Amino acid sequence: MAAGPAHHYRLRLSRKRLLWRAFRKRRELARVKIDRSAIRAAPLLLCAVVRNEAERLPFFLAHYRALGVGHFLIVSNDSSDGTDEMLRAEADVSLWRTEGSYRESRFGMDWATWLLRRYGAGKWTLTVDADELLVYPDWESRRLPELTRWLDARGHRSFGALMLDLYPKGSPDAAQHAPGQDPTVVLNWFDAHGYWCERRGRHGAVNIVGGVRARAFFAEAPEAAPVLSKVPLVRWSRRFAWFSSTHVLLPTGLNEVWHRPRPTGILLHTKFLPGTGARAREEKARGQQYVKRPEHAAYYDALSTAPDFWSDQSTAYEGAGQLADLGLMQRGDWSGP
């Protein structure tokens, strides 16, 4: 049944409320450094909210620079591990700091929405976490500016990606990872199968669910498993707002990214590096993460033991081409069938 005018009105009202929230939450952001001329000159911006990510950030920045990101808008949320000092030294990073509540800012989305509204309007923007590395068909030879030109030429304003959990064989805490190292060298396994699509919530977007976390933690309650579909790449407008993390945007038409022949990407999710158990215990103690059901609290309890995710269902990661061949991302018209 098609949604009626009242439904669309409620979604417009929700979007306006989210924009107003973001406007008010701007007061929580303390500017550390900003390069407005570089922001204006950059055709592609990346926005991220991070906390204590000094180990991941060197490779994260290098990866996205190689893809063609022109400038980074980063919010450091109460970091204490040298993250701020590291980012302050990077010439292509504008940095804000906040001690505000991650949960009360809608898990950072109010801060991100404000920065994109203020600096990203009219530009292609990436919104990702520090443990997410975007890849897409032919990404090694065709950088993001070529992809965004292709999207512009076809009138597409957004690009979807599946968040794919990578993990080691054995306990994550037993693995070895050096700061700045490519995390996919350590996290070199994934679940190639066991994903499904469903529609959740009044936004009506297609959500992809499944993978290793559904297998390991939510087998008895699959409806509570984390949503893996995201819309990280968007030609931003002041009218846009993140509705549910980077899974869902308003207006809702921006979420229609999964229809062939449109290409899609993969966000390589590098959450399960050494220290997984300690991070899970700390995040549960801080109470800043998403916990809506008892199964979510149990998930953090289980994760605090840094369990071995490997099984006979696991597949060795060989690169982005492999993920396209498996159907986890679509080549579409971008690079042929």
C-alpha positions as CSV (number, residue, x, y, z in Angstrom):
1,M,0.0,0.0,0.0
2,A,1.4,3.4,-1.0
3,A,2.2,5.9,1.7
4,G,-0.2,8.8,1.8
5,P,0.2,12.5,2.3
6,A,0.0,12.3,6.1
7,H,2.9,9.8,6.1
8,H,5.1,12.1,3.9
9,Y,4.2,15.0,6.1
10,R,5.3,13.2,9.2
11,L,8.6,12.3,7.6
12,R,9.2,16.0,6.6
13,L,8.4,17.1,10.1
14,S,10.8,14.5,11.5
15,R,13.5,15.7,9.1
16,K,13.0,19.3,10.3
17,R,13.2,18.3,13.9
18,L,16.5,16.5,13.2
19,L,17.9,19.5,11.5
20,W,16.9,21.6,14.5
21,R,18.5,19.1,16.9
22,A,21.7,19.3,14.9
23,F,21.6,23.1,15.0
24,R,21.3,23.1,18.8
25,K,24.0,20.4,19.2
26,R,26.6,22.6,17.4
27,R,27.2,24.3,20.7
28,E,28.8,21.0,22.0
29,L,31.5,21.2,19.3
30,A,34.7,23.1,20.3
31,R,36.8,24.0,17.3
32,V,40.4,22.8,17.5
33,K,41.4,23.8,14.0
34,I,39.7,24.5,10.7
35,D,40.8,25.3,7.2
36,R,37.9,26.9,5.5
37,S,39.7,27.6,2.3
38,A,40.7,23.9,2.0
39,I,37.1,22.9,2.8
40,R,35.8,25.2,0.1
41,A,38.3,23.9,-2.5
42,A,37.7,20.2,-1.8
43,P,35.2,18.6,-4.1
44,L,34.9,15.6,-1.8
45,L,34.7,15.8,2.0
46,L,34.8,13.0,4.7
47,C,33.0,13.4,8.0
48,A,33.7,11.1,11.0
49,V,33.1,11.1,14.7
50,V,35.9,9.2,16.5
51,R,37.0,8.3,20.0
52,N,40.4,6.9,20.9
53,E,41.3,5.7,17.4
54,A,45.0,6.6,17.3
55,E,45.8,3.1,16.2
56,R,43.4,3.0,13.2
57,L,43.6,6.6,12.0
58,P,47.0,6.6,10.1
59,F,45.8,3.8,7.7
60,F,42.2,5.2,7.7
61,L,43.5,8.6,6.5
62,A,45.9,7.1,3.9
63,H,43.1,4.9,2.5
64,Y,40.7,7.7,1.9
65,R,43.4,10.1,0.6
66,A,44.2,7.5,-2.0
67,L,40.5,7.3,-2.9
68,G,40.5,11.0,-3.5
69,V,39.0,12.6,-0.4
70,G,40.1,16.3,-0.4
71,H,39.5,17.2,3.2
72,F,38.4,15.6,6.5
73,L,35.9,17.0,9.0
74,I,36.5,15.0,12.2
75,V,34.9,15.2,15.7
76,S,37.0,13.8,18.5
77,N,34.6,12.7,21.2
78,D,36.5,12.8,24.5
79,S,39.6,11.0,23.1
80,S,42.4,10.4,25.5
81,D,44.9,8.3,23.6
82,G,46.6,10.9,21.5
83,T,44.0,11.0,18.7
84,D,43.6,14.8,19.0
85,E,47.3,15.5,18.8
86,M,47.7,13.2,15.8
87,L,44.8,14.8,13.9
88,R,46.0,18.4,14.8
89,A,49.2,17.7,12.9
90,E,47.4,16.6,9.7
91,A,47.2,19.4,7.2
92,D,44.0,18.1,5.5
93,V,42.0,17.6,8.7
94,S,39.7,20.2,10.3
95,L,39.1,19.1,13.9
96,W,36.5,19.6,16.5
97,R,36.4,18.2,20.0
98,T,33.5,17.5,22.3
99,E,32.9,16.0,25.7
100,G,29.2,15.7,24.9
101,S,27.3,12.4,25.1
102,Y,27.6,10.2,22.1
103,R,24.2,8.6,22.9
104,E,22.5,12.0,23.4
105,S,23.8,13.2,20.1
106,R,22.1,10.3,18.4
107,F,25.4,8.4,18.3
108,G,27.2,11.3,16.8
109,M,24.7,11.9,14.0
110,D,23.6,15.3,15.3
111,W,27.2,16.5,15.2
112,A,27.8,15.0,11.7
113,T,24.6,16.5,10.4
114,W,25.5,19.9,11.6
115,L,29.0,19.8,10.0
116,L,27.7,18.6,6.7
117,R,25.0,21.2,6.7
118,R,27.5,23.9,7.5
119,Y,30.4,22.8,5.2
120,G,29.2,20.0,2.9
121,A,26.2,21.5,1.1
122,G,26.5,20.9,-2.7
123,K,29.5,18.6,-2.3
124,W,29.9,14.9,-2.4
125,T,30.5,13.7,1.2
126,L,31.5,10.5,2.9
127,T,30.3,9.8,6.4
128,V,32.0,6.8,7.9
129,D,33.4,5.5,11.2
130,A,37.1,5.1,11.8
131,D,36.7,1.3,11.6
132,E,35.1,1.4,8.1
133,L,37.1,1.3,4.9
134,L,35.1,1.9,1.7
135,V,35.8,-0.2,-1.4
136,Y,33.8,-0.6,-4.6
137,P,34.2,-2.3,-8.0
138,D,37.5,-1.3,-9.6
139,W,38.3,1.0,-6.6
140,E,42.1,0.4,-7.0
141,S,42.1,2.0,-10.5
142,R,39.1,4.3,-10.4
143,R,39.1,6.9,-7.6
144,L,36.0,8.4,-5.9
145,P,35.9,11.6,-8.1
146,E,35.4,9.3,-11.1
147,L,32.6,7.5,-9.3
148,T,30.9,10.7,-8.2
149,R,31.1,12.1,-11.8
150,W,29.4,8.9,-13.0
151,L,26.7,9.2,-10.3
152,D,26.2,12.9,-11.2
153,A,25.8,12.1,-14.9
154,R,22.9,9.7,-14.0
155,G,21.2,11.9,-11.5
156,H,22.1,9.8,-8.5
157,R,22.6,11.6,-5.2
158,S,23.7,8.7,-3.0
159,F,25.6,5.5,-3.1
160,G,25.0,2.4,-0.9
161,A,27.4,0.0,0.8
162,L,27.2,-3.2,2.8
163,M,29.1,-3.1,6.1
164,L,31.1,-6.4,6.0
165,D,32.6,-7.6,9.3
166,L,36.2,-8.8,9.0
167,Y,37.7,-11.0,11.7
168,P,40.8,-13.1,12.4
169,K,41.0,-16.8,12.9
170,G,41.1,-17.2,16.7
171,S,40.4,-14.6,19.3
172,P,40.8,-11.0,18.1
173,D,42.8,-10.3,21.3
174,A,45.3,-13.0,20.3
175,A,46.1,-11.3,16.9
176,Q,48.9,-8.9,16.3
177,H,48.3,-5.5,14.7
178,A,50.8,-2.6,14.6
179,P,49.5,1.0,14.7
180,G,49.0,2.2,11.1
181,Q,49.0,-1.3,9.6
182,D,46.4,-2.3,7.0
183,P,43.8,-4.0,9.3
184,T,42.7,-6.4,6.5
185,V,46.1,-8.1,6.8
186,V,45.1,-9.1,10.4
187,L,41.3,-9.4,9.9
188,N,41.4,-11.6,6.8
189,W,38.2,-13.7,7.2
190,F,34.5,-12.9,6.6
191,D,31.1,-14.6,6.2
192,A,30.3,-14.8,2.5
193,H,26.7,-16.0,3.0
194,G,23.9,-15.6,5.5
195,Y,22.5,-12.2,4.6
196,W,18.9,-11.2,4.0
197,C,16.9,-8.0,3.2
198,E,13.9,-6.6,5.1
199,R,12.2,-3.4,5.7
200,R,12.2,-1.8,9.1
201,G,10.6,1.3,10.5
202,R,8.4,4.0,8.9
203,H,11.2,5.2,6.5
204,G,10.6,2.1,4.4
205,A,14.2,1.7,3.4
206,V,15.6,-1.8,2.5
207,N,17.9,-3.0,5.3
208,I,20.4,-5.8,4.9
209,V,21.0,-8.0,8.0
210,G,23.1,-11.0,8.7
211,G,26.7,-11.9,8.6
212,V,29.0,-13.0,11.4
213,R,27.4,-11.0,14.2
214,A,23.9,-12.3,13.4
215,R,25.4,-15.8,13.3
216,A,27.4,-15.5,16.5
217,F,25.3,-13.3,18.7
218,F,21.7,-13.1,17.4
219,A,20.9,-16.6,16.1
220,E,18.0,-16.8,18.6
221,A,16.7,-13.3,17.9
222,P,17.6,-12.4,14.3
223,E,15.2,-9.4,14.3
224,A,17.6,-7.8,16.8
225,A,20.7,-8.3,14.6
226,P,22.6,-5.1,13.5
227,V,21.6,-3.5,10.2
228,L,24.5,-3.7,7.8
229,S,23.3,-1.6,4.9
230,K,24.6,2.0,4.8
231,V,24.5,5.1,2.6
232,P,27.9,6.6,3.2
233,L,28.4,8.6,0.0
234,V,26.0,11.5,-0.6
235,R,25.8,14.7,-2.6
236,W,24.8,16.7,0.4
237,S,22.1,19.3,0.7
238,R,21.1,21.5,3.7
239,R,17.8,19.8,3.6
240,F,19.2,16.3,4.4
241,A,19.5,14.7,7.8
242,W,20.7,11.4,9.1
243,F,17.7,9.5,10.5
244,S,19.3,6.3,11.9
245,S,23.1,6.4,12.0
246,T,24.3,6.2,8.4
247,H,21.8,3.5,7.7
248,V,18.9,5.8,6.8
249,L,18.7,9.3,5.4
250,L,15.9,11.8,5.1
251,P,14.4,12.5,2.5
252,T,13.8,8.7,2.1
253,G,14.5,8.7,-1.7
254,L,18.2,8.9,-0.8
255,N,18.0,5.3,0.6
256,E,16.9,3.8,-2.7
257,V,20.4,2.6,-3.6
258,W,20.0,-1.2,-3.9
259,H,18.3,-1.4,-7.3
260,R,20.1,-2.8,-10.3
261,P,21.8,-1.6,-12.4
262,R,23.2,0.8,-9.8
263,P,26.6,-0.2,-8.4
264,T,27.1,-0.6,-4.6
265,G,30.2,-0.8,-2.4
266,I,31.5,-2.5,0.7
267,L,32.5,-0.9,4.0
268,L,35.2,-3.2,5.3
269,H,34.4,-3.2,9.0
270,T,37.6,-3.6,11.1
271,K,36.0,-3.5,14.5
272,F,37.6,-6.8,15.7
273,L,41.2,-5.8,16.1
274,P,43.2,-6.7,19.2
275,G,41.7,-5.1,22.3
276,T,38.2,-6.0,21.2
277,G,37.3,-7.4,24.7
278,A,38.6,-4.4,26.6
279,R,36.8,-2.0,24.2
280,A,33.5,-3.8,24.6
281,R,33.8,-3.7,28.4
282,E,34.6,0.0,28.4
283,E,31.8,0.9,26.0
284,K,29.3,-1.1,28.1
285,A,30.5,0.7,31.2
286,R,30.3,4.1,29.5
287,G,26.7,3.4,28.4
288,Q,27.1,5.3,25.2
289,Q,26.3,2.5,22.7
290,Y,23.0,1.4,21.1
291,V,21.2,-0.9,23.6
292,K,17.5,-1.2,22.8
293,R,16.8,-4.8,23.7
294,P,18.2,-7.3,26.2
295,E,19.9,-9.1,23.3
296,H,22.0,-5.9,22.7
297,A,23.3,-5.9,26.3
298,A,24.1,-9.6,26.0
299,Y,26.0,-8.8,22.8
300,Y,28.4,-6.5,24.6
301,D,28.8,-9.1,27.4
302,A,29.7,-11.8,24.8
303,L,32.0,-9.4,22.9
304,S,33.9,-8.6,26.1
305,T,35.3,-12.1,26.0
306,A,36.8,-11.5,22.5
307,P,35.4,-14.8,21.1
308,D,36.7,-16.6,18.1
309,F,34.3,-15.9,15.2
310,W,35.9,-18.3,12.7
311,S,33.9,-21.3,11.6
312,D,33.7,-23.6,8.6
313,Q,31.4,-21.0,7.1
314,S,34.3,-18.4,7.1
315,T,35.9,-17.3,3.8
316,A,39.4,-15.9,3.4
317,Y,39.4,-12.3,2.2
318,E,41.1,-11.8,-1.1
319,G,40.0,-8.4,-2.2
320,A,37.2,-6.3,-3.5
321,G,36.9,-8.2,-6.8
322,Q,36.1,-11.3,-4.8
323,L,33.3,-9.5,-3.0
324,A,31.7,-8.5,-6.3
325,D,31.9,-12.0,-7.6
326,L,30.2,-13.2,-4.5
327,G,27.3,-10.7,-5.0
328,L,28.0,-8.8,-1.8
329,M,28.4,-5.7,-3.9
330,Q,27.0,-4.8,-7.3
331,R,29.1,-3.8,-10.4
332,G,26.0,-2.6,-12.2
333,D,26.6,-0.2,-15.1
334,W,29.7,1.2,-13.4
335,S,32.0,-1.6,-14.7
336,G,29.8,-3.9,-16.7
337,P,28.0,-7.1,-15.8
